Amino acid sequence: MIQFPEHFLWGGAIAANQVEGSFLEDGKGLSTSDMLPNGILSPHQTRDERVPGIKDLAIDFYHRYPEDIALFKEMGFTCLRLSIAWTRIYPNGDEAEPNEVGLAYYDRIFDELAKHNMTPFVTLSHYEMPYHLVEKYNGWGDRRVIAFFERYARTVFERFGSKVKLWLTFNEINMSLHAPFTGVGLQEQASKQEIYQAIHHQLVANAKAVNLCHEIIPDAQIGNMLLGAINYPFTCNPDDVIAAMQENNQWLFFGDVQTRGRYPGYMLRYFRENSIEIKMQADDLDIIASASVDFISFSYYASGCASADPMQKEVGNIVDSVPNPHLKKSEWGWLIDPKGLRILLNLLYDRYQKPLFIVENGLGAIDTLTPQGEIIDDYRISYLNDHLVQAHEAILDGVELMGFTSWGPIDLVANSTAEMSKRYGYIHVDRDNNGEGTLVRTKKKSFYWYKDVITSRGATLKSQTS
C-alpha cells in the first residue's frame, strides 16, 4: 500500500499575479506581470500603452480568499503555497517605507490560514517585480535593485516571521533564460551578457534574503525554486548524451549556486566560450558562498529530450525541446511523463543531499461542464495520480521529500497565455477568456479525489491507472 510520511505537507500553489486581481487597489503599484495582460508570450507594452487585461481581476482572490481557503481546508490541505505581491508592499520598489495597507492584507491572509491550521508557504517574488524598477533602473540589470529587494525581504520577514516559517526566494529562477522580462525585468531581445549579469544580481539578492531569513526568523526554512526542465538524450549517441548534459546544466546551474555557493566550472566555461563577463563587486562571491538554501523546491510538468542535431528541436510553450516519441502530449503540447518526476527527484537529491519539495505539478486542460453542472475531470485525476505514485517511488528510493503542492488548486489565469481556459484546478471558477462569468466556485470530481488522497496519505492512489 502507498503511504506518504505522516508529516508530509499536502496542498496547492497559487501566485498573487494570477489569482488576486485588484491590481491597483489599496496602493498597489504596477508590476511587470501587470504589463503583460495577454501573458508572457505577448510583447510587453509601456506604461502609457497598457491595455486592460484578464489579470486585472483574475479570480478576485483579493476579496474572496476566506471562501477559497475554506474550500482548500475542506480538501484537507495542510499547506498553501502563495506569493506576496512585491508591489503591494513597495508599490514602486524603491520607496523608503512600505505600504501598510498591503502588509495588513497579508496579515489577514496568514491569520485565515492559521484559523484552518494550514501552513503558509510564501514565495517572495513569483514572476513579478515593480515595473518602476524596470523603467528607472533597467530591472535586475542594475545592481541597485539588490538593495531594494533586500529591503523588501527584511520588511516581510520582520512583519510575518511569527506567522510564516516556510519561504522561497524566486519562482522558477531559471526561467529568466527563456523569458527575461518576466524573470529579471529585461527586454526580450536582451543579450546573453545582459541576462546573465541580471541573473548574477538576482543570485546575490537570493543569498542576502537567505541570510536575512536565518537571522530574523531562526526557526524558519528558506528554499530556492527551480523549473525542473529535465532533458533526456534523444538517442544513446554520446553526442546526444553530452547535449542533454549541457541542456540540464543550463538550469541546474542555478541550484548549484544557491546550494553550493559558487559558480560551477561548466558555467565558467560557458561564459568564456560565449564572451560573457560578469561584473562583480569584491564581496559578491563571499555573499553567495555564505548562504546555502535549506531545501530545494521545483516545478515539474513535463520532460524533454536533447539532441546534437538542431533540426530535431520543436518549438514549445516558452521552452523548446526535442519531442519524445514514447510519451503523449497534453492539450497544450506538454509531454506527460510521470516517471520523469521520479528521475528528477533522484537526480536533485543525489546532487544536493538536501530535502526536496514539489511545489508545482498539474495538468492544464479544457474542462467542460455536464448538463448537471458537474466537471468529470478524470484526465486530471489520472495525471496527478501517476505523478504522485512516482513521487512515492522516489521516497522509497531514499529521497527526502517534504511535501507536494499541486499547481492551481483553484482555476486561475495562465501565466504564459493569460487564458482561463487552461485550467488546473480542483475548483472551477466561472470566468472565460474574455473575462465574462460570475466567478462562482464549483467543486470538480478531482476535488473529492484529492481530498481522499490527502486523508489516506496516498493509500487511495492507484499504482496502475485503469
N, C-alpha and C positions, 0 to 999 in steps of 0.2 A: 504494500500500500504506500502511495506517495504521502509524505508527511513533511511539511516545512518546519523549521525550528520554531520553538514556542515564542521567542521574542522577535521573530521576523516581522518587519513592518509592511503592512498591506495598504495600498491606497491608489491615488491617482495624481496626475500632474497637470497643472494649468499655468498659463502665463498671463501677467497683467494686461499686456497689449492685445491679447486675443480673447479676453473674457470681460474685462472691466467696463469698457466703454467710458462715458463721461470724460472724454479725452481732454477737455479744458475746464472741468468743474473743480471747484474748491481750490483754485490757484495752481492747478497742474499746468506745466509748460508743454510745449510741443516736443515730441520725441522723434527720433529717426524713424521709428515704426509708424508714427502718425503721418510721416511724409511719404509713406508707401501705401496709399489707400487701396491699391489694387494688388498688393502683395509684393514680395521681394523680386518676383520675376518681371516686374514692370519697371520702366525707368523712373527714377525719383525726380521730384519737382523741387522748385524753390518754394520758399515760404509764401511768396505772392501768388505763385501758380497753383498752390494746393487746392484740390477739389474735395468735397465731402466724400467719405468712403464708408464701407460697411463696418470698419473697425471703430468708427466714432461712437457707435452704440454697442457694437459687439453683441454680447448676450446680456448686457446690463447686470453683470455680476456686482458692479459697484453698489447697486441698490438692493440686489436680490440675494446677496451672499448668505443671509440666515437661512433662506429656503433651500439654497443649493447645498450648504454644509449639512443641513438636516438630512437631505437625501443621501449624501455621502455617508453619513453616520448610519443611516438605515441599511446601507450596503455592508456596513461593518468596518469601514475604513479606520485604521489606527494611525494613519499618516496622510497628510495632504501636502504635496509639493506645490508651491506657488511662488510667484516673484513679487518683489516690491518694484513699483514703477519709480525709477530714479527721479523722474520729472515731477512726481508728487511730493518728493522730499526737497529737492533743489530744482525748481522749475527751469532755470537756465543752466544750472550745473556749476556756475562759478560764484554764486552768492556766498556771503559770509555766514548767513543764518538760514536754518531750514524752515520749511513751510509747516507750521504747527498743525494745520488742518490735515495735511497729508499724513503726518505722523499719527495723529489721533485716529484717522481712518484705519490704519493697520493695527493700532491698538485694539480697535473693536473687532477686527478680523481674528486676531490671535486670541482674544477673550472668547469669541464664539467657538473657536476650535477647542479651547480649554474646557468649555462647558460640555463639549461632547467627547472629552478625553481623547482628542485627536492630536497627534504630534505635528506641529508646523515644521516644514522643511523648506527653507527660504533661499531663493536664488537672488543674488544682488543685482545682476544685470542679465536679463533674458531678452536678447535681440533688440535692445533699445538703449539709447543714451540721449541726453538733452540735445536737441537739434541746434540750439545756440552754440554748443561746443563745436559743432561741425562748421557753422557759419563763421565763427570768430577765430577758432583755433585749428581748423582742419582735423577735427576729431582726434583719434588716438595718434595721429601723425605728429602731434605736438606733445612733448613730454610734460607740459604743464597740466595736462589732463590727469596725469597720475595723482597729483596732489588733490585735484577736485574729487576724484574717485575715493581717495584715502579719507577725505573729509566726510564724504557721504557714508562710507563704510563705518567710520568711527561713530557717526551720528546714530545709525540704526543699531549698531552693536550696543551702544550705551543705552539707547531707548528701549530696545526689545530683548536685551540679554537675559532678563529673568523669565522671558516667555518663549524664546526660541533657542534651541540647543543644537539644531542641525542647520548648517549653512552650505551654500555653494557660491562660488565667485562668479564665473562667466558661463552662460549657457553655450554648449557646443562651441567652445572657443576655437576649434579648428575650422569652423565654417567661414571664418574671415578669408580663407584662401579661395573660397568659391563665391562669396557674397560680401565683398569688403565694406559696402555701405552699411549693411546690416550688422556686421561684426565689429568694425573699427571706425565707421563713420567716414570712410574714404569713397571717392567716386569709383564707379565700377571699372573704369578704364585705368585705374591706378596701376603703377608698375610693381613688379615683384619687390624691388628695392623699397618702395613706399609702403607696401603691405607688410613686409617683414619688419620694417622699422616700427610701424604702428603696433604690430604684434609684440615686439620686444617691450614697448612701453606698457602694454597690457599685461605681459608676464611679470614685469616689475611691480605693477599695481596689484596683481594677484598675490605676489609674495607679501607685500605690505598688508593686504587685507587678512591673509592667513595669520601673520604675526599679531595684528591688532586683535583678531578674534581670540587667539590664545591668551593674549594679555588681558582683554576686557572681560571675556567670558571663559574662565579657565575650565569650566565643566562642559563646554560646548565642543562640537566637532565640526570641522570645515573641510569640504572636499572640492575637487575640481569637477568639470563636466565635459566629456568628450562626445562628439558624434562618432559612434562606433562603426566606422566605414570599412569593415574588414573586406579584403580582396583576396581571392584565391588565384593561383596561377591558372591561366586558361588551359594550358597543357602541361605535361611533365618536361617539356623542353626547358633546360636550365635558364635560357634567356627569359622565358615567361616567369620562372620562379624568381629570378632577380627583379623582373618588372613588378611582381607582386610585392616583394620585399620593399622596393623603393616606394610604391604607392602607399603601403601601410606605414612606412616611416614618415610620410608627409603629415599624418595625423597623430601617430604615436609620439612624434617629437614633442608635442605639447604636454602629454602626460609625462614624458621623460624629464622635461624641465621642471614641471610643477611637483614632481615626486622626488627626483634625484638631485634637483637643484643645480643643474648645469646643462650647457648646450652639448648635445652628443656629437661625437666625431663625424657621423654620417651627415649631420646637418651643417657642420663647419665645412665639410667637403662640398656640399650643395651650394653653400654661399660662395665659396671660392670659384666654383665652376660656372656660376651664374652672375659673377661680378657684383655680388651683394655685400655691402659693407655696413654692418650695424654700428651706428654711433651710440656709444655708451658713456655714462658717467663713471667715475672711478670706482664707486661702490655698488654699481648695479649688480654685478655678478655675486658680490658678497650678500646682497639683499636676497637675491634669488636662492642662493645656497642656504640661507638661514631659515627658509620656510618650506617645509615639506607638508603637503596636504595630509589630512588624517585618513582619507579614504578616496577611492576612485569611483566616480559615478559616470554613467554614459547612457546615451540613447541607442537603441537598436531597432531598426525597422527592416533592413534588407542587407544582403551581401552583394558583392560584385566579383568580377574577375579582372585580371590584368594580363595584358599580352605585350610582348615586344613589338608586335605588328600594330601600328597606329590605326590601320584600316579596320581593325576589329572593334574599335570603341564605338559605343552608341550614346547618343545624346539622351540624358536622363533628366530627372527633376532636380535641378541645381547641380548635382554631382553626376558626371559622366562615368560610365564603366563599360566593360565588355559583358554582354549578356551571357548567362549561364544556361546552357541547353537542358540542364537537368532540373530546373526549377520553373514553377509557374509564376505569373506576374499578377499583381493587384490591378484594380481598375485604373490606377494612376501609374502603372508601369514599374512598380517596385517589385523586385524579386522576393518571393516569400520563402524564407529559409530558416525554419526553427532550429535546426541543428547548428546553424551558424552562430546562434546565441551561445550554445554550449562551447563551441570552439573559441568564441571571443572571450567568454568568461575565463576559460582556462588560460588563454594567451595573456590576458591582462593580469591574472593572479600570479602566473609564473613570472611575469616580467617585473611586477611591482611588490608582490608579497604584502599587499595592503587589502583591507576589506573592500568589497565592491558593492555597488548599489545600482540596480537597473532603474533609472529614473524616467525613462520613456520607452514605450513599446506599445504598438497597437496597429489597428487596420483602419485606414481611411477608406470609406466606401459610401456609395449612394444608398440610402435607406428609403424604403417605400412603406407607407402605411397601408395596412389592410383595410377593407371596408369597416371593420370593427374598431379602427383606430389603433391597432397594435403594430409593433415592429418586430418581426421574427428574424433577428439578425444572427442566424446560425453560422454564417460565414465569419463573423467577428468572434463568436464563441470558439469556433474551430481554430482560428489563427491564434488567439490568446491561450487556449488550452495547450496547443502544441508547443508554444514558446515557453509556457510555464513548466511543462513536462521536461523540457530540455534544461531549464534553469535548475530544476531539481536534480537532474542528472549531473550537472556541474557541482552541485553541493555534495553529491555522493563522490565525485572526483576529488573532493577536498577543498573546493573553493569556498572561501568565507564570504557569504552573501548576506548583506544587511536587510535588503527589502526590495520591493517591487512596486513602483507607482506607474501604472499604465498611462499613456498619453491621452489627454482629453476625455476624462471620465464623463464629462458633460459636453455636448456638441459645442464647438467654438469656431471662431473664424480661422481658416487655414492661413498659416504664415506665408507660405510660398505663393499662393494664388488669391488669397483673400476671398475664398469661397466658403459658403455654409454647406454646400452640397457634399463636400469631402468630410464626412462625419466619422468621428472616432468614438463617440460617447456611449455609455450605458444609459444615458438620459438624453432623450430627444428634445431639442429646442425648436419651437415653431418659428423659424425665420429662414428666408430663402436668400439666394444670391443677390437679389435686388433689394434686400433689406426689408422685405414685406413679411408680416407674420405677427402673431400675438405674443411671442416669447414664452408661451406656455410650456412647461416641462412635462414630459411623458416618459415613464419607465419603459425601456425596451426589454426584450427577452433576456439579453445579456446582463441586465441589472440583477435579476434573480440568480442567474448562473454565477456571477462574480460573488454575490452575497454567500452562496453555498460554498464556493471555493475558499473564501476567507474564513467562514465559520468552521469548516472542516480542516483548515490549514493545508488545503490542497488534496485531501483524500478523495474529493469528488472528481478530480481530473482524470481523464482517460488517456492511458498510455498509447493506445491505438485508437484514433478517432474513426468513427464509422461514417 
